[in-house]
Amino acid sequence: MSGSRARVDAREKVMGAALFAADRVPDGLLHAALATATVDRGRIAALDTSRAEAVPGVRLVLTRLGEDELRPAGFLMADGFAFQSLQPLTTDRIAYRGQPVALVVADDPVAAAHAAELVEARYDAEPHAVTIDDPGATVVLQQEAIPLPFLADIVVGDADAELARADVTVDAVYEHPAQNSAPMELIGAVVHWRGDTLVVHEGTQNASSIRYGLARQLGIDAERIEVVSPYTGGGFGQKNSLQPHIGPLAVAARRLGRPVKLVLSRPQVFHQASFRPVSRHRIAVGADRDGRLLAAVHEADQQTSRHDLFPAMFTDVTSRLYGFGAFRGRQRLVQTDVQTPGYMRAPFEHPGAWAMECAVDELANAAGRDPVELRLANDTTQDPVTGRPFSSRYVAECLTRGAELFGWGKRRPEPATWTAADGAQVGWGVAIGAYPVATTPAVARAVAYPDGRFGVEVDGHEMGQGIRSAIALLVADLMGVPVDRVSVGLGDTRVAAQHLTAGSWGTSSALPAVHAAVLKLRETLGGRAPAGGPVAVSASNGLPQPMLERARTGLVTLAGPVYDDFVAFSFIAHFVEVRVEAGTRRIRVPRVVSVADCGRVASHVTAASQVRGGVVWGLGAALRERLEVDERYGGFVNATLEEYPLTVNADVGRIDVEFVDRPDRLLNPVGVKGLGEVSLVGVAAAVANAVFHATGRRVRHLPITLADLL
């Protein structure tokens, strides 16, 4: 497959021709805005909308919807469709600061926003807890609170006994803050009714959950709902399910008989959508005198909401980073007064690997071993948890190639001994990452047209990861035509079911279905162009029919990473150089080298972009990003891009990317694994390890700031 060709939708995007959800301006469009709660927990005692209703241009103010108009959609992780079970405007209970208490619809966005500010609420406030250390928070053991096999604690052998006999041990606690994915494209939707059919334009990773969630909420047949999302914009997990504003928008549009648009403000995105929760990790690792890892313990506490248990899955990855002889995991959930946290790029793998890879680095230093050599010595081809082989695992190749590109052999082993000409302290760090390879049901329809064009319609959402390009390149190569003769339909429930695209499974699930459909089409055509009209065939990616049927109902449906005969993960190695300025103690990252094992690279242009984007995310997580909690009133105090510090171009140095690029034929016929999420995993640890190498200071929390090094 040719790897140098550009994104097929690049020109459309840069020319402004790509239409996102909020770009839609249908005739008769009205605009909506939300009034939100100013307390963190309690009950609405009174609500006065008279001043809001008096604003010129206001058409409707919704404050409470009964079950005859709007029912709960259910929590995504409990066989539901929404990012949280709580549906605002259906109860007088306040569960978190920023919860919507009224929806205002007006002729223009200015009038709607002004009227929303005039909604007056009086609350009976109650004591709240917004940190995991607050005495009012509730702690539950996950495997007891959610008794599902895949969420049970991972225990292999007797890790505590092995640690007791280890020659070298590290036992430390690592703190990871709450973060927000802060996508450039705000959450928003345009909703209208076409007769009895509801049409929703929403930037989403999961058009199916919106469709079936709204069907449950509104009590109508899902066949009467169309969800259109050809471009998601930035998703990063935050747009993975039904958002709480869409149901009320549908009600408002039906009452008014007009299309209605709502775009959340940036602070509302921070307070009304999911976020990466706070987590705390106790890591204990032990090795013998030769540096062989005998055992590891990973105990994690993760924040969740009062109304939902957002499950933690840190140990699914940390237990598999190395060939541990024994492993013990324990995961607890801490209920606080926030909206339900959720998935943010590498949701568990990034914090978990950061903690484990920092501990392994500490162990290498304590044992007097080179960090790369210790990692290579503890590589494995067999999954330590199940005993099954990995479908493919090229961690050693990632490490050795990365070390060569980075010049690791020139590294000085002793920390705090390397100073640049300008007085800055220099440090080099390394870490590996892993991410589970899951597969979701997908069906593709391939069409050949008499004029030589080809079209593919498939389950999947384009959210910047390049899935449209990967599909178009595959079809062009299989059919032997220029890529501009191929069209791709995604994110539209009118052409396919549109199951959730997340967890790096979008391309690896869609491409096998496309591959099967195009081969079937090629066989049907027999080398001849269709005569008399288009020829179309369909094929799935081979998952069992019951899984396909479940996926068609909008419920999360996954296979892997543990398959019948093997276990599948993507892997990566990151090498980072930091420079710590002598006076200011500012940390700069002039260069990063990343080598990824993601199976066959479907599109080198988009794949390299994914890795560089993941590295940029990792730099932000390591050095800048943290949601600051307001313990007095709840919510977050830095809920704007002015105050939530994201990595910008001036913070980014050189990022060199390479791929192992070996197809994983055990996993699927195309040989592709996931890449978008694993790109982030391990970056923060490599930065933290480099900071230790530069300064001799081991910082066990993120982000690492100037204050930590003064």
Residue pairs with C-beta under 8 A, 6 or more apart in sequence:
1 473
1 474
1 477
1 600
1 601
1 602
1 603
2 473
2 477
3 601
3 603
3 604
3 605
4 604
4 605
5 469
5 473
5 483
5 603
5 605
6 469
6 605
7 13
7 466
7 468
7 469
7 603
7 605
7 606
8 468
8 469
8 472
8 473
8 483
8 484
8 486
8 488
9 18
9 462
9 468
9 469
11 17
12 18
18 230
18 231
19 230
19 231
20 185
20 203
20 231
20 233
21 188
21 189
21 190
21 201
21 202
21 203
21 229
21 233
22 185
22 186
22 188
22 189
22 190
22 203
22 261
22 263
24 190
24 201
24 261
26 190
26 192
26 259
27 259
28 258
28 259
29 190
29 258
29 259
29 260
29 261
30 59
30 105
30 106
30 107
30 256
30 258
30 259
30 260
30 261
31 105
31 106
31 107
31 108
31 109
31 111
31 112
31 260
31 261
31 262
32 103
32 104
32 105
32 106
32 112
32 245
32 249
32 252
32 260
32 261
32 262
33 103
33 104
33 106
33 109
33 112
33 113
33 115
33 116
33 262
34 100
34 102
34 103
34 104
34 116
34 245
34 262
34 264
34 268
34 272
35 52
35 100
35 101
35 102
35 103
35 104
35 116
35 117
35 119
35 121
36 97
36 98
36 99
36 100
36 101
36 268
36 271
36 272
37 44
37 94
37 96
37 97
37 98
37 99
37 100
37 101
37 121
37 123
38 97
38 121
38 123
38 633
39 94
39 97
39 123
39 125
39 128
39 633
39 634
40 94
40 96
40 97
40 125
40 128
40 130
40 337
40 633
40 634
40 635
41 94
41 95
41 96
41 125
41 126
41 127
41 128
41 337
41 634
42 93
42 94
42 123
42 124
42 125
42 126
43 92
43 93
43 94
43 123
43 124
43 126
44 92
44 94
44 101
44 121
44 122
44 123
45 122
45 123
45 124
46 121
46 122
47 63
47 101
47 102
47 119
47 120
47 121
47 122
48 119
48 120
48 121
49 61
49 63
49 102
49 119
49 120
51 115
51 118
51 119
51 120
52 58
52 61
52 102
52 104
52 115
52 116
52 118
52 119
53 61
53 115
55 106
55 111
55 114
55 115
55 118
56 111
57 106
57 107
57 108
57 111
58 104
58 105
58 106
58 111
58 112
58 115
59 105
59 106
59 107
59 256
59 258
60 103
60 104
60 105
60 252
60 255
60 256
61 102
61 103
61 104
61 105
61 115
61 119
62 89
62 102
62 103
62 104
62 105
62 248
62 251
62 252
63 89
63 101
63 102
63 119
64 89
64 90
64 92
65 89
65 90
65 248
65 251
66 90
67 90
69 218
69 251
70 87
70 89
70 90
70 217
70 218
70 247
70 248
70 251
71 87
71 90
71 216
71 217
71 218
71 219
72 80
72 82
72 85
72 86
72 87
72 90
72 216
72 217
73 80
73 81
73 82
73 87
73 213
73 214
73 216
73 217
73 242
73 247
74 80
74 81
74 82
74 85
74 213
74 216
75 82
75 83
75 84
75 85
75 308
75 340
76 82
76 83
76 209
76 240
76 241
76 242
76 556
77 308
77 309
77 310
77 311
77 556
78 85
78 308
79 555
80 213
81 209
81 210
81 212
81 213
81 216
81 241
81 242
81 554
81 555
82 209
82 213
82 241
82 242
82 243
82 244
83 240
83 241
83 242
83 243
83 244
83 273
83 274
83 340
83 342
84 244
84 274
84 305
84 307
84 308
84 339
84 340
85 307
85 308
85 340
86 95
86 99
86 244
86 305
86 307
86 308
86 339
86 340
87 217
87 244
87 247
88 99
88 100
88 101
88 244
88 248
89 100
89 101
89 102
89 103
89 248
94 101
94 123
95 305
95 306
95 307
95 337
95 339
96 271
96 305
96 337
96 338
96 339
96 634
96 635
97 271
97 630
97 633
97 634
97 635
98 267
98 268
98 270
98 271
98 272
98 339
98 635
99 271
99 272
99 339
100 244
100 245
100 248
100 272
101 119
101 121
102 116
102 119
103 245
103 248
103 249
103 252
103 262
104 112
104 115
104 116
104 119
105 112
105 252
105 256
105 260
106 112
106 115
109 263
127 136
128 136
128 337
128 634
129 135
129 136
129 137
129 336
129 337
130 336
130 337
130 338
130 629
130 630
130 631
130 634
130 635
131 137
131 278
131 336
131 629
131 631
132 278
132 280
132 301
132 303
132 334
132 336
134 336
134 631
137 334
137 335
137 336
138 306
138 334
138 335
139 301
139 332
139 333
139 334
139 335
140 309
140 332
140 333
140 335
141 330
141 331
141 332
142 151
142 153
142 309
142 311
142 312
142 331
142 332
142 333
143 151
143 152
143 153
143 331
145 309
145 333
146 309
146 311
151 311
151 313
151 331
153 315
153 328
153 329
153 330
153 331
154 315
154 316
154 319
154 327
154 328
154 329
154 385
155 327
155 328
155 329
156 319
156 324
156 326
156 327
156 328
156 384
156 385
157 295
157 325
157 326
157 327
158 326
159 284
159 295
159 296
159 297
159 324
159 326
159 327
159 328
160 295
160 297
160 328
161 326
162 286
162 294
162 295
162 325
162 326
163 169
163 171
163 284
163 285
163 286
163 294
163 295
163 297
165 286
165 294
166 286
166 287
166 288
166 294
166 295
167 286
167 287
167 288
167 289
168 286
168 287
168 288
168 289
168 291
168 363
168 366
168 367
169 284
169 285
169 286
169 287
169 363
170 283
170 284
170 285
170 286
170 359
170 362
170 363
170 366
171 282
171 283
171 284
172 282
172 283
172 284
172 358
172 359
172 362
172 700
173 280
173 281
173 282
173 283
173 700
174 280
174 281
174 282
174 283
174 354
174 355
174 358
174 359
174 700
174 701
175 280
175 281
175 700
175 701
175 702
176 278
176 279
176 280
176 281
176 351
176 354
176 355
176 701
176 702
177 278
177 625
177 626
177 627
177 701
177 702
177 703
178 275
178 276
178 277
178 278
178 303
178 341
178 626
178 627
178 629
178 636
179 275
179 276
179 344
179 621
179 625
179 626
179 627
180 238
180 269
180 270
180 275
180 276
180 344
180 625
180 627
180 636
180 639
180 644
181 234
181 236
181 237
181 238
181 275
181 276
181 344
181 345
182 269
182 270
182 641
182 644
182 646
183 233
183 234
183 235
183 236
183 238
183 239
183 269
184 233
184 234
185 203
185 232
185 233
185 234
186 263
186 264
186 265
186 266
186 269
187 203
187 238
187 239
187 243
187 245
187 263
187 264
187 269
187 272
187 273
188 202
188 203
188 261
188 262
188 263
188 264
189 200
189 201
189 202
189 203
189 243
189 245
189 246
189 249
189 261
189 262
190 200
190 201
190 202
190 259
190 260
190 261
191 198
191 199
191 200
191 201
191 246
191 249
191 250
191 253
191 259
191 260
191 261
192 198
192 199
192 253
192 258
192 259
192 260
193 199
193 250
193 253
193 254
193 257
196 220
196 224
197 224
197 225
197 226
198 214
198 218
198 220
198 224
198 225
198 226
198 250
199 225
199 226
199 228
200 210
200 211
200 214
200 225
200 226
200 227
200 228
200 246
200 250
201 228
201 229
202 210
202 227
202 229
202 243
202 246
203 229
203 231
203 232
203 233
203 235
203 239
204 210
204 227
204 229
204 232
204 235
204 239
204 240
204 461
204 491
205 232
205 235
205 237
205 239
205 240
205 461
205 463
205 500
205 501
205 502
206 239
206 240
206 241
206 242
206 461
206 498
206 499
206 500
206 501
206 502
206 554
207 227
207 228
207 229
207 461
207 491
207 492
207 493
207 498
208 227
208 493
208 497
208 498
208 499
208 500
208 551
208 552
208 554
209 240
209 241
209 242
209 500
209 554
210 225
210 227
210 241
210 242
210 246
211 222
211 225
211 226
211 227
211 493
211 498
211 554
212 222
212 553
212 554
212 555
213 241
213 242
213 247
213 554
214 220
214 225
214 242
214 246
214 247
214 250
215 221
215 222
215 224
215 225
217 247
217 250
218 247
218 250
218 251
222 554
225 493
226 492
226 493
226 494
227 492
227 493
227 498
228 491
228 492
228 493
228 494
229 461
229 491
229 492
229 498
230 462
230 490
230 491
230 492
231 462
231 463
231 491
232 239
232 461
232 462
232 463
232 464
232 491
233 239
233 463
233 464
234 463
234 464
235 461
235 463
235 464
235 501
235 502
236 344
236 345
236 463
237 274
237 342
237 343
237 344
237 345
237 347
237 502
238 269
238 273
238 274
238 275
238 342
238 343
238 344
239 273
239 463
240 274
240 342
240 343
240 500
240 502
241 500
243 272
243 273
244 272
245 262
245 264
245 272
249 260
249 262
252 260
253 259
253 260
264 272
264 273
266 639
266 640
266 641
267 639
267 640
270 627
270 636
270 639
270 640
270 644
271 339
271 635
271 636
271 639
272 339
273 339
273 342
274 339
274 340
274 341
274 342
274 343
274 344
275 339
275 341
275 342
275 344
275 627
276 341
276 344
276 347
276 351
277 302
277 303
277 304
277 310
277 338
277 341
278 302
278 303
279 300
279 301
279 302
279 303
279 312
279 314
279 351
280 300
280 301
281 298
281 299
281 300
281 314
281 351
281 352
281 355
281 356
282 297
282 298
282 299
282 300
283 296
283 297
283 298
283 318
283 355
283 356
283 358
283 359
284 295
284 296
284 297
284 359
285 293
285 295
285 296
285 297
285 356
285 359
285 360
285 363
286 293
286 294
286 295
286 296
286 363
287 293
287 294
287 363
287 367
287 374
288 294
289 367
290 377
291 364
291 367
291 369
291 373
291 374
291 377
291 378
292 377
292 378
293 322
293 323
293 324
293 325
293 360
293 363
293 378
294 324
294 325
294 326
295 324
295 325
295 326
295 327
295 328
296 318
296 319
296 322
296 324
296 326
296 327
296 328
296 356
297 327
297 328
297 329
298 314
298 315
298 318
298 319
298 327
298 328
298 329
298 330
298 352
298 355
298 356
299 329
299 330
299 331
299 332
300 312
300 314
300 315
300 329
300 330
300 331
300 332
300 352
301 331
301 332
301 333
301 334
302 310
302 312
302 314
302 331
302 332
302 333
302 334
302 341
303 333
303 334
303 336
303 338
303 341
304 310
304 333
304 334
304 335
304 336
304 340
304 341
305 335
305 336
305 337
305 338
305 339
305 340
305 341
306 335
306 336
306 337
307 340
308 340
309 333
309 335
310 333
310 340
310 341
310 342
311 333
312 331
312 332
312 333
312 348
313 331
313 347
313 348
314 329
314 331
314 348
314 349
314 351
314 352
315 327
315 329
315 331
315 352
316 348
316 436
316 561
317 348
317 349
317 352
317 353
317 434
317 435
317 436
317 569
317 681
318 329
318 352
318 353
318 355
318 356
319 327
319 329
319 384
319 385
320 383
320 384
320 385
320 434
320 567
320 569
321 353
321 356
321 357
321 360
321 432
321 434
322 360
322 375
322 378
322 379
322 380
322 384
323 378
323 379
323 380
323 382
323 384
324 384
327 384
327 385
337 634
338 634
343 502
343 503
345 614
345 617
345 676
345 677
345 680
346 433
346 435
346 614
346 677
346 678
346 680
346 681
349 433
349 434
349 435
349 436
349 677
349 678
349 680
349 681
350 618
350 621
350 680
350 681
350 684
353 431
353 432
353 433
353 434
353 681
353 682
353 685
354 431
354 621
354 682
354 684
354 685
354 688
354 702
355 685
356 685
357 431
357 432
357 433
357 682
357 685
357 686
357 689
358 431
358 685
358 688
358 689
358 698
358 700
360 371
360 374
360 375
361 371
361 429
361 430
361 431
361 685
361 688
361 689
361 692
362 698
363 374
364 370
364 371
364 374
364 375
365 371
365 415
365 692
367 374
369 377
370 413
371 429
371 430
371 689
372 399
372 403
372 408
372 430
375 395
375 399
375 430
375 432
376 396
376 399
376 400
379 393
379 395
379 396
380 393
381 389
381 390
381 393
382 388
382 389
382 390
383 389
383 390
383 562
383 567
385 567
386 562
386 567
388 562
388 565
388 566
388 567
389 565
389 566
389 567
390 566
390 567
390 568
390 569
391 437
391 563
391 566
391 567
391 568
391 664
391 666
391 667
392 568
392 597
392 599
392 662
392 664
392 666
392 667
392 673
393 569
393 571
393 597
394 571
394 597
394 660
394 662
395 432
395 571
395 573
395 597
397 595
397 597
397 660
398 432
398 571
398 572
398 573
398 595
398 596
398 597
398 660
399 430
399 432
399 573
399 595
401 595
401 658
401 660
402 408
402 430
402 573
402 574
402 575
402 593
402 594
402 595
402 658
403 409
403 430
403 575
405 575
405 593
405 595
405 656
405 658
406 428
406 575
406 577
406 591
406 593
408 428
408 430
408 575
411 428
411 693
412 418
415 427
415 692
415 693
415 694
415 695
415 696
416 425
416 693
416 694
416 695
416 696
418 425
418 426
418 427
418 693
418 694
419 425
419 426
420 426
420 579
422 582
423 581
423 582
423 583
424 579
424 580
424 581
424 582
424 588
425 579
425 580
425 582
425 694
425 695
426 577
426 578
426 579
426 694
427 577
427 578
427 579
427 580
427 689
427 690
427 691
427 692
427 693
427 694
427 695
428 575
428 576
428 577
428 578
428 690
428 693
429 575
429 576
429 578
429 685
429 686
429 687
429 688
429 689
429 690
429 691
429 692
429 693
430 573
430 574
430 575
430 576
430 686
430 689
431 573
431 574
431 682
431 683
431 685
431 686
431 689
432 571
432 572
432 573
432 574
432 682
433 571
433 572
433 573
433 574
433 678
433 680
433 681
433 682
433 683
434 569
434 570
434 571
434 572
434 678
434 681
435 504
435 569
435 570
435 674
435 677
435 678
435 681
436 503
436 560
436 561
436 568
436 569
437 504
437 505
437 508
437 560
437 561
437 568
437 569
437 570
437 667
437 673
437 674
438 503
438 504
438 505
438 558
438 559
438 560
438 561
438 674
439 505
439 508
439 509
439 541
439 543
439 558
439 559
439 560
439 667
439 668
440 459
440 499
440 500
440 505
440 509
440 543
440 551
440 557
440 558
440 559
441 459
441 499
441 509
441 540
441 541
441 543
441 547
441 548
441 550
441 551
441 557
442 458
442 459
442 460
442 499
442 509
442 510
442 512
442 513
442 540
442 541
443 458
443 459
443 496
443 497
443 513
443 538
443 539
443 540
443 541
443 548
444 456
444 457
444 458
444 459
444 496
444 510
444 513
444 514
444 516
444 517
444 518
444 538
444 539
444 540
444 541
445 456
445 457
445 458
445 495
445 496
445 517
445 536
445 537
445 538
446 454
446 455
446 456
446 475
446 514
446 517
446 518
446 520
446 521
446 536
446 537
446 538
446 539
447 454
447 455
447 456
447 457
447 521
447 534
447 535
447 536
448 454
448 521
448 525
448 529
448 530
448 534
448 535
448 536
449 455
449 530
449 534
450 529
450 530
450 531
450 532
450 533
450 534
452 481
452 485
452 529
453 485
453 486
453 487
454 475
454 479
454 481
454 485
454 486
454 487
454 518
454 521
455 486
455 487
455 488
455 489
456 471
456 472
456 475
456 486
456 487
456 488
456 489
456 514
456 517
456 518
457 488
457 489
457 490
457 492
457 495
457 496
458 471
458 488
458 489
458 490
458 496
458 510
458 513
458 514
459 496
459 497
459 498
459 499
459 501
459 509
459 510
459 513
459 551
460 467
460 471
460 490
460 491
460 496
460 498
460 501
460 506
460 507
460 509
460 510
461 467
461 490
461 491
461 498
461 501
461 506
462 468
462 490
462 491
463 501
465 506
465 507
465 606
465 610
465 676
466 507
466 603
466 605
466 606
466 607
466 609
466 610
467 490
467 501
467 506
467 507
467 510
468 488
468 490
469 603
469 605
469 606
470 507
470 511
470 602
470 603
470 606
471 488
471 490
471 510
471 511
471 514
472 483
472 486
472 487
472 488
473 483
473 602
473 603
474 511
474 514
474 515
474 518
474 602
474 670
475 486
475 488
475 514
475 518
476 482
476 483
476 485
476 486
478 515
478 518
478 519
478 522
479 486
479 518
479 522
489 495
489 496
490 498
491 498
492 498
497 551
497 552
497 554
499 551
499 554
499 557
500 556
503 558
503 674
503 677
504 570
504 673
504 674
504 675
504 676
504 677
504 678
505 558
505 674
507 602
507 672
507 674
507 675
508 599
508 667
508 668
508 672
508 673
508 674
509 541
510 541
511 602
511 668
511 670
511 672
512 541
512 542
512 668
512 669
512 670
512 672
513 539
513 540
513 541
515 669
515 670
516 539
516 540
516 541
516 542
516 669
517 537
517 538
517 539
519 539
520 537
520 539
521 535
521 536
521 537
524 535
524 537
525 535
540 548
541 668
542 668
543 559
547 557
547 559
550 557
551 557
560 568
561 567
561 568
561 569
565 666
566 666
566 667
568 664
568 666
568 667
568 673
569 673
570 596
570 597
570 598
570 599
570 673
570 674
570 675
570 677
570 678
571 596
571 597
571 678
572 594
572 595
572 596
572 597
572 611
572 678
572 679
572 681
572 682
573 594
573 595
573 682
574 592
574 593
574 594
574 615
574 618
574 682
574 683
574 686
575 592
575 593
575 594
575 686
576 589
576 591
576 592
576 683
576 686
576 687
576 689
576 690
577 589
577 590
577 591
577 592
577 690
578 587
578 588
578 589
578 687
578 690
578 691
578 694
579 587
579 588
579 589
579 590
579 694
580 586
580 587
580 588
580 691
580 694
580 695
580 709
581 587
581 588
584 706
585 706
585 709
585 710
586 706
587 623
587 687
587 691
587 704
587 706
587 709
588 653
589 619
589 623
589 651
589 652
589 653
589 687
590 653
590 654
591 653
591 654
591 655
591 656
592 615
592 619
592 653
592 654
592 655
592 656
592 683
592 686
593 655
593 656
593 658
594 611
594 614
594 615
594 655
594 656
594 657
594 658
594 679
594 683
595 657
595 658
595 659
595 660
596 607
596 611
596 657
596 658
596 659
596 660
596 675
596 678
596 679
597 659
597 660
597 662
597 673
598 607
598 659
598 660
598 672
598 673
598 674
598 675
598 678
599 662
599 663
599 664
599 667
599 671
599 672
599 673
600 661
600 662
600 663
600 664
600 670
600 671
600 672
601 607
601 659
601 661
602 670
602 672
604 659
607 659
607 675
608 657
610 675
610 676
610 679
611 655
611 657
611 675
611 679
612 655
612 657
613 679
614 676
614 677
614 678
614 679
614 680
614 681
614 683
615 655
615 679
615 680
615 683
616 647
616 652
616 655
617 647
617 679
617 680
617 683
618 680
618 682
618 683
618 684
618 686
618 687
619 647
619 651
619 652
619 683
619 687
620 645
620 646
620 647
620 651
621 680
621 683
621 684
621 702
621 703
622 683
622 684
622 687
622 688
622 702
622 703
622 704
623 647
623 651
623 687
623 703
623 704
623 705
624 645
624 646
624 647
624 651
624 703
625 644
625 645
625 646
625 702
625 703
626 702
626 703
627 636
627 638
627 644
628 636
628 637
628 638
629 635
629 636
629 637
630 636
630 637
637 643
638 644
662 671
663 670
663 671
663 672
664 671
664 672
664 673
665 671
667 673
684 702
687 704
688 699
688 702
688 704
691 697
691 699
691 704
691 709
692 698
692 699
695 709
697 708
697 709
699 708
699 709
